Amino acid sequence: MLCIISISVLHTYGQENLRLLIKNAETNLPLAGATAYIAAINKTAVADSNGVIVLTNLPAGNYSLLLSFTGMGEQEINLSVPQPSNEPYLVTMQAAEEEEEEVIVSATRMSRSIADIPTRVETISGEEITEKGNMKPGEIRMMLNESTGIQTQQTSATSNNSSIRIQGLDGRYTQILKDGFPMYAGFSGGLSLMQIAPLDLKQVEVIKGSSSTLYGGGAIAGLVNLVSKVPGAKRELSFVTNITSALGLDLSAFYSEKYTTTGLTVFASRNTGKAYDPAGIGLTAIPEFERYTINPKLFVYGKKTNANIGLSFISEDRTGGSMEYINNNTPGYFETNETKRVTGQLDLQHQLSANNTLNLKSSLSDFNRQIAIPGYLFEGRQRSSYTELNFTAKKARSFWIGGVNFLTDLFKEKRHGSASLRDYDNQTIGAFVQNTWNPVSRFSLETGLRADHTNPYGWSLLPRVAAMLKASPKLTIRLGAGLGYKTPTLFNEDAEKVQFQQVLPVNEQLLNNERSAGSNLDVNFRTKIGEVGFALNQLFFFTQLDQPLVLAATSSGSSEFVNATGHIDTRGMETNMRFSYDHFKLFIGYTYADVNTHFDGKKEWLPLTARHRLNNVLMYEIENKIKIGVEAYYFSPQKLNDGARGKAYWLSGMMAEKLWNKFSLFVNFENIFDTRQTNFDTIYTGTISNPQFRDIYAPVDGFVVNGGLKIRL
């Protein structure tokens, strides 16, 4: 026993602590949160608020340490244990050649960096929004379509209406939020992407896979959260003017300023376009349209309570179809969309204590839309509301959020004819709780549960789990799984394509909620090879959707929605690679999506899903001076609803921007090689006066040049 005790004492005595003090070389301030990693023994420690890192229980010897901190260049040092004195080693870190902007994600309801949350979140922020905004300053459709794993599906050949598909699933399975409010769904879904301008956006957050724990029904394929700019330390006043060779004009303005106890942001835009027919077939590829947007928001700051209240108004008239009808008012095919949207929202946050917050948020939306084609008129009004009360609590190693919410969705159709009205009135009440647990610095576990009751479709119970392991400062692994649901609705791509003509009302007594189960595995790796920075993100995904809603023909010649006997599944992967060298950045993205229906025991390829997509973007940028980018995108063949198979195609473009102190000039060459479906396939059958439109799977607007002026005061 004496020998054992002696050996134990000697072993304990042989273990040493290694202390480091990490500071910013330029400011001499401590870097709280800096990380030290010893690969040889797989040991990691994080700096405290004073910038001190303590690595405990180290045997005597020499060690190689890798130091990292957001925005600083990684640094490798060699140190000996035991230390010659009790004073910590002083290490200063230099700013990285390419500074990394710390991205705080709001879609997860946690005030954490994107690098520290178990849920996989993609962001489009800062300069990337500015660059993509140069291509389409009047809408966000292209911004999303150029992201890996996301495809915007055009639902109207002549009016350009579009929806968003994530990992191959229809647009109705993706929630589009604005600052956490569900504002763009239902009757407005086919126009939402076309009516949102990006100038007032701070960032766009995309969560792929089920996100129903926090946001309820509809977030089966994922969600897109549009985060608005808020008043900052400096006043912002910016203007964007853009003209296009397709006869379009975009005028946007944004103002933001923070006063002593209040703040204000105001966004306004006017977007117009003339009817445009590059194919010369007599039908519009881009409709004639005129849209006005105004969105003021007031911020109030208190000692413990902050609030903001906003109002948004959008009005648009859009007419597509026959060029002769639009230009000369002669008889012909037409499709008009007249829309008006008024939305108000309130967000109130009260700090109960240093770590506990109470949040009340509420929105009310009124949306009117009229669709007209020859011999048919569909008009209705959708009023929806959303109210949520949630409570957050931060603990030493965990973060809790729980709350209740209430949603209403009322649609009233205006009678035009003798057909049955498609009115509905749904209410959903829900409760949710989510916990993020950090037992050690390198591992996080997120678990959540939601219970929703929708009148008249009953209860839905939605568990979700996500885990994150920081295997090393260079390697992070995330794994997630969850359930989701979608309430039956008249408003989806299938009905939108036929302008809801002869589509019967949703039969609430016979239909059930669509339900899903999904999972994903995400691997992030970053390193530097000489002077070349390299980052790899690899995602594997799977989602199964049971009893999906499909539009079926009836014996009377009408159509009605029914729950299919079977399921839809989507499985595949997304690969994103990023290389950086000096002023150059190269992005390569690949998506493989195998999306199939399994109805009545028969497996078939889901129409309008490209199994293979390739994204390539090369950027050259000297900060605050010049930006030049070239891009190329590949889409593999898609199955069409008429049984045919579409052609594969490439899209290429180039963008340039020259920046000065207060203004910049930009030009964008979109679809340089004039890739159009009308070049290699047809978009309609029948006659020009009574066309029967086929699926639109490729661009119809072709080569377009746009450019303009940005002013920052």
Summary of the structure (lengths in Angstrom):
residues: 713
radius of gyration: 27.4
end to end distance: 79.7
largest distance: 107.4
contacts: 2391
relative contact order: 0.10
helix: 8%
strand: 59%
